[in-house]
């Protein structure tokens, strides 16, 4: 059954359009289930009817003409219950409704399963037979599995406007407008433009097996291809001239992967040992690497598989002399780049000032592409799994990088709404410039410090331009992730120095290496079944004191003469971890002093980001100089939701009552020990979140640089008493959605609702 399922799915996915796909589906399922009838009913949300869209066994003339309303007949009953209905005599069921003209009166057995995508009913898949037969569990399971696959097909068709009432409507060239496709928001902003779909220039899957006619010639040909690919990647990096050196390092990583001690040597060895032609050896090596990385649960390591496939395709293009790439593509003025798997090198293919947004069906907010997109200020959505990429080229698209939503075939009304938002965003940015140098102080004199989260030196410069008062979270893992080895103590010190100098004398809080979970290093693989609950954060560095001590020494040396360094420990779950980490930090400090480098001992704090730390907040506060709540991970762990997974991202909400209760508990615990407490997560950068965090008693908020002016504007428009009244109200509520609406209303009363970001109706 599994092989049959794969075969059917492959045939359906290769179909030219929806009707062809459904035709193949009903034919193959009817054969697989050994039944007389297989039909697909597609739900039209506008008319609220289930329309017979394809059938094998019923009267073909009834396709597109016969329909059932919600909860009408067995088909409607399946949809309403959202579960399979399996009957050996359908006519005896109270919900049975005879469909005239279909010829179904002779069929007794009925098995219907709902087709559901992201909680929405898209249709019903049905098999029928004249014999009175109860379908067994394996057959029912096959139908449920088939319907799950069909849900993706219908979601794709809906995104391209193919879900219409009747097949003959295609002749009229009508498409469904304003279809929303959800993904993971990777870089904020709104963009309207025309899609250009990019794919690898050469297909490794099409390379046949072939024996080398002359091994030396094949090796020479491969070396020339490597040189060509290196040059091409270098040119792509140079095309992105606005990137700073640390971001350009991504392309250096690409080039180093082609070196003789990496992919290059492995392919050369295959050519020699297997007497294999260069293209075949390249294909096998790339596929081995990709298979290795694809099996890993870690999101960042899986992104390396995308990088390797991109490299392989570029080298193959050189070998095949198909180096045209995208030179023949006509890029419109407002290009939205779409691909199954976006790679950093694709960004440099688009002419300057034409790229307005990026969309990838695969990948996460932690991919190399997402990192670059945020640095370049390009709205980006990753993980849009329901996007029919192959049918997207040339269509109009709206990208909402704030919420991770795409709108295909936008109607004139929607275009007008989003264009107004784009213009409003521009005006808002200009208006916020006026308060850039002013403090985040309420009308009754309460002062709050607004800091920023950084990872690249570009973030630092952008933060200073937004009026930030220091760094609440510097992600030291970013420089580690952009290399193919651990950076030396000197290299780390130089990187940290640039951050400390950029903000001096304002404080810079550097988080010690936080890898594991969704962040990993290709040269230090962590392979686990459940990485988010595994070997990550402080657990890794305490197990490797040589890494921890070297990093802390580099931080201390970088602070020489500046003395604005603060050190923060991630993923703390117990006081013993803090004791051990402090021991290493004091040891590193003494070693630096003994080297003759006079530095001040920095403040040391811990991140509160797991439930265990919430309930030990008082004890932790008594041991360190400050606490900082990582609201993103804390929300994720409290709610058991991976926020980078578009399937469940809708469940992730920092305004959940449990999250608010935990946040209040933490700040109370910190205050009881006279320990400053801050928040460094997306909640701090949400103007509504900032309002209630201030009311709870938090001293500092750290956020992405783009949110600093918005948060400052809200805080300067209110007083502390009003914020505390709002907090008192929301703490009585038991629904995250109601809390969100209440906070939106509170900002509206302050005349600050637009600070929440764009909202199209």
VMD Tcl script that draws the C-alpha trace (Angstrom):
set ca {
  {0.00 0.00 0.00}
  {2.86 2.37 0.80}
  {4.45 1.94 -2.62}
  {1.05 2.37 -4.24}
  {0.40 5.50 -2.22}
  {3.73 7.00 -3.31}
  {3.00 6.17 -6.93}
  {-0.44 7.80 -6.82}
  {0.91 10.91 -5.06}
  {3.69 11.25 -7.64}
  {1.26 10.95 -10.56}
  {-1.17 13.44 -9.01}
  {1.59 15.96 -8.28}
  {2.85 15.74 -11.87}
  {-0.58 16.49 -13.33}
  {-0.95 19.66 -15.39}
  {-3.89 21.16 -13.49}
  {-6.40 20.37 -10.78}
  {-8.91 18.53 -12.95}
  {-6.19 16.31 -14.41}
  {-4.91 15.64 -10.88}
  {-8.37 14.72 -9.57}
  {-9.04 12.57 -12.62}
  {-5.88 10.58 -11.95}
  {-6.70 10.36 -8.27}
  {-10.21 8.93 -8.56}
  {-9.05 6.44 -11.21}
  {-6.10 5.15 -9.16}
  {-7.94 5.08 -5.82}
  {-10.87 3.22 -7.38}
  {-8.43 0.56 -8.59}
  {-6.45 0.45 -5.35}
  {-9.56 0.07 -3.20}
  {-11.12 -2.43 -5.64}
  {-14.40 -0.52 -5.61}
  {-16.84 0.51 -8.29}
  {-16.87 4.24 -7.47}
  {-14.40 6.86 -6.30}
  {-15.44 10.52 -6.20}
  {-14.09 13.83 -4.95}
  {-16.37 16.58 -3.66}
  {-14.73 20.00 -3.36}
  {-16.09 22.51 -0.87}
  {-16.88 26.04 -2.03}
  {-16.69 28.31 1.04}
  {-18.54 31.11 -0.74}
  {-21.63 29.07 -1.67}
  {-21.17 26.68 1.29}
  {-21.73 23.67 -0.94}
  {-19.81 20.45 -1.65}
  {-19.53 20.13 -5.43}
  {-18.88 16.85 -7.23}
  {-15.61 17.70 -8.96}
  {-14.35 14.31 -10.22}
  {-15.63 10.74 -10.31}
  {-14.84 7.26 -11.58}
  {-18.03 5.19 -11.53}
  {-20.80 7.80 -11.26}
  {-22.35 9.62 -14.21}
  {-19.57 11.85 -15.62}
  {-22.18 14.38 -16.83}
  {-23.05 15.20 -13.21}
  {-19.54 16.52 -12.47}
  {-19.74 20.22 -11.62}
  {-23.55 20.15 -11.59}
  {-24.36 18.08 -8.52}
  {-23.74 19.53 -5.07}
  {-24.71 19.19 -1.43}
  {-25.06 21.93 1.17}
  {-23.37 21.87 4.55}
  {-24.45 18.84 6.58}
  {-26.64 17.61 3.70}
  {-26.37 13.94 2.80}
  {-23.56 11.64 3.83}
  {-20.95 13.84 2.16}
  {-22.07 16.86 4.17}
  {-22.22 14.69 7.28}
  {-18.59 13.58 6.80}
  {-17.53 17.22 6.43}
  {-19.54 18.37 9.44}
  {-18.17 15.62 11.69}
  {-14.65 15.97 10.25}
  {-14.10 12.22 10.48}
  {-14.61 9.15 8.23}
  {-18.02 7.54 7.81}
  {-17.93 3.81 6.92}
  {-21.29 2.16 6.07}
  {-22.25 -1.19 4.55}
  {-25.76 0.06 3.68}
  {-25.72 3.82 3.10}
  {-29.42 4.11 2.28}
  {-30.38 3.10 5.83}
  {-28.48 5.99 7.38}
  {-30.71 8.93 8.45}
  {-28.40 11.39 6.66}
  {-28.58 9.55 3.32}
  {-29.61 11.87 0.48}
  {-30.10 10.49 -3.03}
  {-28.37 12.57 -5.73}
  {-30.49 12.39 -8.85}
  {-28.67 11.93 -12.13}
  {-25.49 10.49 -10.66}
  {-26.48 6.82 -10.94}
  {-25.53 6.14 -7.32}
  {-28.81 4.40 -6.42}
  {-27.30 0.95 -7.06}
  {-24.38 1.45 -4.65}
  {-24.85 0.38 -1.04}
  {-21.41 0.52 0.63}
  {-20.05 3.97 1.41}
  {-16.75 5.21 2.84}
  {-16.19 8.95 2.98}
  {-13.22 10.76 4.52}
  {-12.86 14.54 5.00}
  {-10.16 16.52 3.19}
  {-8.78 18.99 5.74}
  {-5.97 21.53 5.48}
  {-5.02 23.68 8.49}
  {-8.40 23.12 10.18}
  {-10.35 24.01 7.00}
  {-12.61 21.55 5.22}
  {-11.63 21.49 1.55}
  {-13.79 18.56 0.46}
  {-14.64 14.88 0.85}
  {-13.12 11.78 -0.76}
  {-15.65 8.95 -1.28}
  {-15.62 5.31 -2.43}
  {-18.80 3.29 -3.04}
  {-19.71 -0.27 -3.99}
  {-22.91 -2.14 -4.84}
  {-22.09 -5.07 -2.51}
  {-22.91 -4.51 1.14}
  {-19.39 -4.35 2.47}
  {-17.85 -2.69 5.53}
  {-14.43 -1.44 4.52}
  {-11.73 -2.75 6.87}
  {-9.36 -0.67 9.01}
  {-6.43 -0.81 6.56}
  {-8.66 0.40 3.71}
  {-10.02 3.20 5.86}
  {-6.47 4.16 6.87}
  {-5.42 4.24 3.21}
  {-8.29 6.59 2.39}
  {-7.42 8.89 5.31}
  {-3.79 8.98 4.15}
  {-4.89 9.69 0.60}
  {-7.14 12.54 1.73}
  {-4.26 14.11 3.66}
  {-2.21 14.13 0.44}
  {-5.16 15.49 -1.51}
  {-5.49 18.35 0.99}
  {-2.12 19.68 -0.15}
  {-3.13 19.41 -3.80}
  {-6.36 21.35 -3.20}
  {-4.53 23.98 -1.10}
  {-2.08 24.48 -3.99}
  {-4.92 24.72 -6.47}
  {-6.71 27.23 -4.29}
  {-3.57 29.41 -4.18}
  {-3.45 29.51 -7.99}
  {-7.19 30.07 -8.36}
  {-8.07 26.62 -9.72}
  {-10.73 25.73 -7.14}
  {-13.81 26.74 -9.06}
  {-17.34 25.42 -9.12}
  {-17.20 23.75 -12.53}
  {-14.32 22.53 -14.71}
  {-15.62 24.51 -17.70}
  {-14.93 27.72 -15.78}
  {-11.26 27.30 -16.68}
  {-12.11 28.27 -20.24}
  {-13.26 31.65 -18.93}
  {-9.82 32.23 -17.37}
  {-11.32 33.11 -14.00}
  {-9.19 32.78 -10.91}
  {-9.97 32.98 -7.23}
  {-8.66 36.20 -5.76}
  {-7.16 37.06 -2.37}
  {-6.21 33.48 -1.53}
  {-4.06 33.40 1.62}
  {-1.11 31.02 2.00}
  {0.59 30.86 5.38}
  {4.29 30.50 6.13}
  {6.79 31.53 8.78}
  {7.57 35.24 9.02}
  {11.35 35.56 8.54}
  {11.88 39.28 7.85}
  {9.29 42.01 8.51}
  {7.68 44.33 5.98}
  {4.97 44.54 3.33}
  {5.66 44.11 -0.38}
  {3.55 44.06 -3.52}
  {5.05 42.72 -6.70}
  {5.27 40.16 -9.48}
  {6.62 36.67 -8.88}
  {9.77 35.38 -10.52}
  {10.34 31.69 -9.81}
  {13.97 30.59 -9.66}
  {15.18 27.01 -9.62}
  {18.62 25.40 -9.92}
  {20.13 25.80 -13.37}
  {21.10 22.16 -13.70}
  {19.30 19.12 -12.30}
  {21.47 16.59 -10.48}
  {18.61 14.09 -10.60}
  {18.89 13.93 -14.39}
  {22.59 12.96 -14.43}
  {23.00 9.39 -15.80}
  {25.65 6.84 -14.83}
  {28.63 6.87 -17.18}
  {32.17 5.52 -17.17}
  {35.00 8.02 -17.60}
  {36.68 7.80 -21.01}
  {39.78 9.45 -19.55}
  {40.11 9.91 -15.78}
  {42.66 12.71 -16.02}
  {40.45 14.63 -18.44}
  {37.46 14.26 -16.12}
  {39.46 15.53 -13.14}
  {40.69 18.51 -15.14}
  {37.15 19.22 -16.35}
  {35.90 19.08 -12.77}
  {38.62 21.47 -11.54}
  {37.70 23.98 -14.26}
  {34.03 23.67 -13.20}
  {35.00 24.31 -9.56}
  {36.95 27.41 -10.58}
  {33.97 28.65 -12.61}
  {31.55 28.07 -9.74}
  {33.88 29.88 -7.32}
  {34.05 32.88 -9.64}
  {30.28 32.88 -10.07}
  {29.61 32.79 -6.32}
  {32.12 35.58 -5.79}
  {30.32 37.70 -8.39}
  {26.97 37.03 -6.73}
  {28.38 38.14 -3.38}
  {29.81 41.29 -4.94}
  {26.42 42.06 -6.47}
  {25.05 42.35 -2.92}
  {27.39 45.24 -2.25}
  {25.31 46.70 0.58}
  {26.13 43.74 2.81}
  {28.84 44.21 5.40}
  {31.89 41.90 5.64}
  {30.33 39.66 8.26}
  {27.34 39.00 5.99}
  {29.55 38.57 2.94}
  {31.19 35.76 4.93}
  {28.24 33.55 3.97}
  {29.55 33.49 0.42}
  {33.07 32.78 1.67}
  {31.61 29.71 3.38}
  {30.18 28.60 0.01}
  {33.55 29.02 -1.68}
  {35.42 27.15 1.06}
  {33.02 24.21 0.71}
  {34.41 23.74 -2.81}
  {38.01 23.53 -1.59}
  {40.22 20.48 -2.03}
  {39.70 19.46 1.60}
  {35.89 19.51 1.26}
  {33.54 18.55 -1.60}
  {36.24 18.96 -4.24}
  {38.53 16.23 -2.91}
  {35.66 13.78 -2.43}
  {34.48 14.14 -6.03}
  {38.04 13.80 -7.36}
  {38.49 10.61 -5.32}
  {35.27 9.15 -6.77}
  {36.42 9.88 -10.31}
  {39.74 8.11 -9.69}
  {38.54 5.12 -7.67}
  {35.30 4.39 -9.54}
  {36.46 5.35 -13.02}
  {33.40 7.60 -13.01}
  {32.72 10.66 -15.13}
  {32.75 13.99 -13.29}
  {29.00 14.64 -13.44}
  {28.15 11.26 -11.93}
  {30.77 11.57 -9.19}
  {29.50 15.06 -8.33}
  {25.91 13.79 -8.23}
  {26.75 10.92 -5.87}
  {28.80 13.06 -3.47}
  {26.17 15.79 -3.31}
  {23.36 13.30 -2.71}
  {25.32 11.60 0.08}
  {25.89 14.92 1.83}
  {22.26 15.97 1.32}
  {20.91 12.65 2.64}
  {23.13 13.01 5.69}
  {21.91 16.51 6.50}
  {18.25 15.91 5.57}
  {18.00 13.21 8.24}
  {18.95 15.65 10.97}
  {16.24 17.14 13.14}
  {18.17 20.35 13.62}
  {16.74 23.13 11.46}
  {20.04 24.90 10.85}
  {21.82 21.73 9.73}
  {18.98 20.94 7.33}
  {19.57 24.37 5.80}
  {23.13 23.25 5.00}
  {21.61 20.55 2.78}
  {20.03 23.35 0.73}
  {23.41 25.10 0.46}
  {25.07 21.89 -0.73}
  {22.38 21.22 -3.37}
  {22.79 24.77 -4.64}
  {26.56 24.33 -4.87}
  {26.20 21.01 -6.67}
  {23.79 22.50 -9.21}
  {26.17 25.38 -9.93}
  {29.16 23.09 -10.45}
  {27.03 20.81 -12.64}
  {25.96 23.81 -14.72}
  {29.63 24.56 -15.32}
  {30.30 20.94 -16.32}
  {27.34 20.97 -18.70}
  {28.13 24.46 -20.04}
  {24.63 25.59 -19.06}
  {25.85 28.69 -17.27}
  {23.09 30.93 -18.51}
  {21.62 31.02 -14.99}
  {19.02 33.78 -14.90}
  {20.63 36.15 -17.37}
  {17.67 35.72 -19.71}
  {15.06 36.36 -17.02}
  {13.19 39.63 -17.34}
  {12.96 40.92 -13.79}
  {10.03 43.33 -13.26}
  {10.48 46.54 -11.28}
  {8.97 44.98 -8.17}
  {10.28 41.43 -8.15}
  {9.19 38.90 -5.57}
  {11.63 36.00 -5.72}
  {9.98 32.61 -5.14}
  {11.62 29.19 -5.01}
  {11.16 25.74 -3.55}
  {14.41 26.35 -1.65}
  {15.84 29.84 -1.74}
  {19.63 30.03 -1.44}
  {21.83 33.05 -0.63}
  {23.33 32.99 -4.11}
  {19.89 33.52 -5.68}
  {19.61 36.94 -4.04}
  {22.49 38.29 -6.09}
  {20.85 37.26 -9.36}
  {18.21 40.02 -9.18}
  {19.29 43.47 -10.42}
  {19.79 46.11 -7.76}
  {16.68 47.90 -6.46}
  {14.26 45.46 -8.13}
  {13.99 42.86 -5.35}
  {11.13 43.68 -2.97}
  {10.42 40.35 -1.22}
  {11.50 36.73 -0.85}
  {9.36 33.60 -0.50}
  {10.52 30.02 -0.02}
  {8.38 26.88 0.20}
  {11.05 25.28 2.40}
  {13.38 26.59 5.07}
  {13.02 28.46 8.34}
  {13.58 31.88 9.86}
  {17.09 30.72 10.84}
  {18.32 29.94 7.31}
  {21.18 31.81 5.66}
  {18.66 33.44 3.32}
  {16.59 34.73 6.23}
  {19.67 36.13 7.96}
  {20.65 38.01 4.80}
  {17.09 39.18 4.16}
  {16.83 40.74 7.61}
  {20.18 42.45 7.10}
  {19.00 43.81 3.74}
  {15.56 44.82 5.04}
  {13.66 42.64 2.54}
  {10.27 41.21 3.63}
  {10.65 37.43 3.68}
  {8.47 34.37 4.28}
  {9.93 30.89 4.67}
  {8.25 27.52 5.02}
  {5.22 28.33 2.83}
  {4.56 24.61 2.46}
  {1.25 24.96 0.63}
  {2.66 27.23 -2.07}
  {2.42 25.75 -5.61}
  {5.78 27.17 -6.67}
  {5.76 25.85 -10.24}
  {2.51 27.66 -11.03}
  {3.49 30.99 -9.43}
  {5.71 32.60 -12.07}
  {4.37 35.92 -13.32}
  {1.43 36.24 -10.92}
  {0.75 39.24 -8.70}
  {1.50 38.66 -5.03}
  {1.24 40.49 -1.71}
  {3.80 39.50 0.94}
  {3.04 40.26 4.60}
  {6.36 39.64 6.35}
  {4.90 40.65 9.70}
  {2.42 37.78 9.89}
  {3.90 35.31 7.42}
  {0.94 35.59 5.01}
  {0.95 35.57 1.21}
  {-2.01 36.74 -0.86}
  {-2.17 35.37 -4.41}
  {-4.09 37.10 -7.21}
  {-4.91 40.14 -5.01}
  {-8.13 41.91 -5.93}
  {-8.08 45.66 -6.68}
  {-9.58 46.26 -3.22}
  {-6.82 44.25 -1.50}
  {-4.11 45.93 -3.56}
  {-5.50 49.30 -2.56}
  {-5.50 48.32 1.12}
  {-1.94 47.02 1.14}
  {-0.64 49.88 -0.97}
  {-2.12 52.23 1.62}
  {-0.30 50.25 4.31}
  {3.00 50.53 2.41}
  {2.56 54.30 2.16}
  {1.51 54.51 5.81}
  {4.62 52.56 6.83}
  {6.82 55.02 4.95}
  {5.10 58.00 6.58}
  {5.26 56.34 10.00}
  {9.00 55.76 9.71}
  {9.52 59.41 8.83}
  {7.36 60.53 11.76}
  {9.22 58.35 14.24}
  {12.50 59.96 13.26}
  {11.46 62.99 15.31}
  {11.58 61.05 18.61}
  {14.72 59.05 17.85}
  {16.92 60.95 20.32}
  {14.24 61.30 23.01}
  {14.04 58.93 26.01}
  {11.40 56.21 26.42}
  {9.66 58.06 29.23}
  {5.97 58.09 30.13}
  {3.99 61.28 30.58}
  {4.28 60.90 34.37}
  {8.08 60.52 34.26}
  {8.54 56.74 34.43}
  {11.72 55.83 32.50}
  {12.31 52.58 30.65}
  {15.47 51.59 28.79}
  {15.04 50.30 25.23}
  {17.84 48.09 23.99}
  {18.31 45.95 20.90}
  {18.99 42.36 19.93}
  {21.92 41.98 17.53}
  {23.89 39.25 15.79}
  {25.61 40.99 12.89}
  {27.60 44.21 12.95}
  {25.00 45.58 10.53}
  {22.42 45.18 13.30}
  {24.55 47.43 15.50}
  {24.68 50.28 13.01}
  {20.97 49.97 12.27}
  {20.22 49.96 16.00}
  {22.18 53.15 16.65}
  {20.26 54.79 13.84}
  {16.98 53.90 15.60}
  {17.93 55.44 18.95}
  {18.75 52.26 20.90}
  {20.37 52.65 24.33}
  {22.54 49.56 24.24}
  {22.36 45.84 23.46}
  {20.16 43.59 25.56}
  {21.10 40.46 23.62}
  {24.08 39.93 21.34}
  {23.79 36.48 19.76}
  {27.39 35.27 19.73}
  {26.44 32.11 17.85}
  {25.91 34.03 14.59}
  {29.65 34.49 13.87}
  {30.13 30.80 14.75}
  {27.37 29.76 12.33}
  {28.97 31.68 9.47}
  {32.23 29.74 9.63}
  {33.32 26.20 8.86}
  {35.38 25.95 12.09}
  {35.44 27.44 15.57}
  {36.69 31.04 15.43}
  {39.94 31.59 17.34}
  {40.16 33.67 20.50}
  {41.62 36.57 18.54}
  {38.93 36.35 15.84}
  {36.21 36.31 18.47}
  {37.76 39.22 20.35}
  {37.83 41.31 17.15}
  {34.16 40.57 16.43}
  {33.07 41.34 19.99}
  {35.18 44.50 20.05}
  {33.32 45.90 17.05}
  {30.00 45.46 18.89}
  {31.29 46.94 22.14}
  {32.88 49.92 20.36}
  {29.76 50.61 18.33}
  {27.67 51.11 21.48}
  {30.23 52.39 24.01}
  {29.63 53.64 26.63}
  {26.18 51.99 26.48}
  {26.07 48.37 27.77}
  {26.33 45.36 25.46}
  {24.97 42.09 26.88}
  {26.67 39.14 25.20}
  {25.00 35.76 25.46}
  {27.48 32.91 25.65}
  {27.38 30.42 22.80}
  {23.79 29.20 22.42}
  {23.78 26.30 19.96}
  {21.50 23.30 19.75}
  {17.74 23.33 19.23}
  {17.22 25.22 15.98}
  {20.84 26.51 15.87}
  {23.78 24.23 15.14}
  {27.26 24.35 13.69}
  {28.12 22.23 10.64}
  {31.54 21.47 12.12}
  {30.10 20.55 15.54}
  {27.07 18.41 14.72}
  {24.49 17.68 17.38}
  {22.22 14.88 16.20}
  {19.25 14.29 18.49}
  {15.67 13.05 18.22}
  {14.36 16.10 20.07}
  {16.95 18.91 19.85}
  {14.80 21.54 21.56}
  {14.83 19.43 24.72}
  {18.35 18.20 24.22}
  {21.98 19.22 24.41}
  {21.81 22.97 23.91}
  {22.77 26.34 25.36}
  {24.72 26.27 28.62}
  {24.58 22.46 28.63}
  {26.93 22.31 25.64}
  {29.43 24.90 26.83}
  {29.64 23.53 30.37}
  {30.42 20.14 28.85}
  {33.12 21.83 26.76}
  {34.95 24.24 29.09}
  {37.63 24.75 26.44}
  {35.01 26.43 24.22}
  {33.41 28.35 27.08}
  {36.67 29.64 28.61}
  {38.03 30.72 25.24}
  {34.85 32.65 24.44}
  {34.70 34.39 27.82}
  {38.38 35.35 27.57}
  {37.71 36.81 24.11}
  {34.79 38.83 25.49}
  {36.86 40.16 28.39}
  {39.79 41.13 26.18}
  {37.40 42.86 23.76}
  {36.09 44.99 26.63}
  {39.53 46.38 27.54}
  {39.28 50.14 27.94}
  {35.54 50.14 27.21}
  {34.13 48.26 30.20}
  {30.60 48.09 28.80}
  {30.42 44.30 28.63}
  {27.72 42.21 30.34}
  {27.66 38.41 30.07}
  {24.46 36.35 29.91}
  {24.04 32.59 30.31}
  {21.41 30.82 28.14}
  {19.13 27.84 28.81}
  {19.67 27.83 32.59}
  {17.56 25.25 34.40}
  {19.27 25.00 37.80}
  {21.38 26.92 40.28}
  {24.21 24.40 39.93}
  {24.64 25.40 36.29}
  {25.01 29.03 37.34}
  {27.57 28.11 40.00}
  {29.64 26.14 37.51}
  {29.43 28.87 34.84}
  {30.42 31.57 37.34}
  {33.43 29.48 38.36}
  {34.61 29.38 34.72}
  {33.96 33.11 34.21}
  {35.99 34.05 37.32}
  {38.74 31.70 36.14}
  {38.80 33.29 32.66}
  {38.85 36.75 34.26}
  {41.86 35.82 36.39}
  {43.68 34.40 33.35}
  {43.14 37.65 31.42}
  {44.38 39.71 34.36}
  {47.47 37.49 34.62}
  {48.18 38.24 30.95}
  {48.53 41.86 31.96}
  {45.23 43.05 30.43}
  {43.42 45.29 32.88}
  {39.64 44.82 32.54}
  {36.74 45.22 34.91}
  {34.80 42.18 35.99}
  {31.54 42.41 33.98}
  {28.05 41.92 35.35}
  {26.78 38.37 34.81}
  {23.13 37.43 34.33}
  {20.99 34.49 33.30}
  {18.25 34.01 30.74}
  {14.90 32.82 32.00}
  {13.51 30.84 29.08}
  {12.36 27.46 30.45}
  {9.67 26.69 33.05}
  {12.24 25.31 35.51}
  {13.95 28.71 35.67}
  {10.63 30.48 36.19}
  {10.08 28.66 39.47}
  {13.69 29.22 40.59}
  {13.77 32.88 39.56}
  {14.18 34.12 43.15}
  {17.14 31.83 43.84}
  {18.74 32.69 40.49}
  {18.25 36.42 41.12}
  {20.17 36.10 44.40}
  {23.19 34.63 42.55}
  {23.62 37.00 39.59}
  {23.58 40.68 38.66}
  {20.52 40.61 36.40}
  {17.81 38.42 34.91}
  {16.67 38.56 31.29}
  {13.55 36.78 30.06}
  {13.83 35.17 26.63}
  {10.14 35.54 25.84}
  {10.33 33.63 22.55}
  {11.65 30.39 24.03}
  {9.70 30.82 27.25}
  {6.46 31.03 25.27}
  {7.52 28.09 23.11}
  {8.28 25.86 26.09}
  {5.26 26.89 28.15}
  {2.88 26.27 25.24}
  {4.81 23.34 23.68}
  {4.70 25.06 20.27}
  {7.50 25.35 17.69}
  {6.96 28.90 16.46}
  {8.97 28.23 13.28}
  {6.59 25.47 12.23}
  {3.86 27.04 10.07}
  {1.52 24.14 10.90}
  {1.31 25.13 14.57}
  {2.60 28.72 14.54}
  {-0.98 29.93 15.07}
  {-0.93 28.40 18.55}
  {2.12 30.45 19.55}
  {0.95 33.53 21.44}
  {2.94 35.47 24.05}
  {-0.33 36.93 25.37}
  {-1.45 33.50 26.56}
  {-2.58 33.85 30.20}
  {0.00 31.28 31.33}
  {2.82 33.26 29.73}
  {1.65 36.51 31.35}
  {1.41 34.81 34.75}
  {4.96 33.48 34.36}
  {6.27 36.91 33.35}
  {4.69 38.54 36.40}
  {6.12 35.84 38.67}
  {9.64 36.38 37.28}
  {9.71 40.14 37.71}
  {8.30 39.87 41.25}
  {11.02 37.35 42.12}
  {13.72 39.60 40.69}
  {12.47 42.68 42.55}
  {12.41 40.76 45.84}
  {16.19 40.31 45.46}
  {16.82 43.86 44.12}
  {17.88 42.25 40.84}
  {17.13 44.14 37.58}
  {14.92 42.20 35.16}
  {14.55 42.71 31.42}
  {12.83 41.02 28.49}
  {14.67 40.26 25.26}
  {12.22 38.73 22.82}
  {9.55 39.58 20.29}
  {7.07 40.44 23.04}
  {9.31 43.33 24.11}
  {9.22 44.69 20.56}
  {5.44 44.49 20.37}
  {4.12 47.91 21.45}
  {1.18 46.27 23.25}
  {3.51 43.80 24.93}
  {5.87 46.61 25.95}
  {2.97 48.46 27.59}
  {2.09 45.59 29.95}
  {5.72 44.58 30.56}
  {6.37 48.11 31.78}
  {3.29 47.84 34.02}
  {4.56 44.53 35.43}
  {7.75 46.26 36.56}
  {10.37 45.30 33.98}
  {13.34 47.70 33.90}
  {14.55 47.20 30.33}
  {13.20 45.87 27.06}
  {15.39 44.54 24.25}
  {14.07 44.08 20.73}
  {14.85 44.17 17.02}
  {16.01 47.64 15.98}
  {13.00 48.27 13.73}
  {10.65 48.07 16.72}
  {12.46 50.59 18.93}
  {10.75 53.72 17.52}
  {7.28 52.11 17.67}
  {7.66 51.03 21.28}
  {9.11 54.41 22.26}
  {6.19 56.21 20.64}
  {3.66 54.17 22.67}
  {5.46 54.57 25.99}
  {5.82 58.32 25.51}
  {2.08 58.63 24.88}
  {0.89 57.03 28.12}
  {1.40 57.14 31.87}
  {2.33 54.30 34.20}
  {-1.02 54.33 36.01}
  {-2.94 53.74 32.76}
  {-0.57 50.89 31.82}
  {-1.12 49.28 35.24}
  {-4.90 49.56 34.85}
  {-4.65 47.81 31.47}
  {-2.47 45.09 33.01}
  {-4.99 44.58 35.84}
  {-7.75 44.10 33.26}
  {-5.89 41.60 31.06}
  {-4.68 39.50 34.00}
  {-8.34 38.69 34.70}
  {-8.88 37.30 31.20}
  {-8.50 33.66 30.20}
  {-8.09 33.92 26.41}
  {-5.01 35.05 24.48}
  {-7.22 36.32 21.65}
  {-9.35 38.42 24.02}
  {-6.20 39.75 25.72}
  {-4.78 40.74 22.33}
  {-7.99 42.56 21.41}
  {-8.08 44.30 24.78}
  {-4.52 45.54 24.34}
  {-5.28 46.72 20.82}
  {-8.22 48.69 22.19}
  {-5.97 50.17 24.89}
  {-3.51 51.41 22.28}
  {-6.38 52.74 20.21}
  {-7.45 54.90 23.18}
  {-3.91 56.29 23.22}
  {-4.10 57.00 19.49}
  {-1.30 54.47 18.96}
  {-3.03 51.52 17.30}
  {-1.03 51.95 14.10}
  {2.14 51.11 16.07}
  {0.99 47.48 16.15}
  {1.95 47.16 12.50}
  {-0.13 46.88 9.35}
  {-3.53 45.28 9.46}
  {-5.52 44.82 6.27}
  {-9.24 44.13 6.54}
}
mol new
graphics top color blue
foreach p $ca { graphics top sphere $p radius 0.5 }
foreach p [lrange $ca 0 end-1] q [lrange $ca 1 end] { graphics top cylinder $p $q radius 0.2 }
display resetview
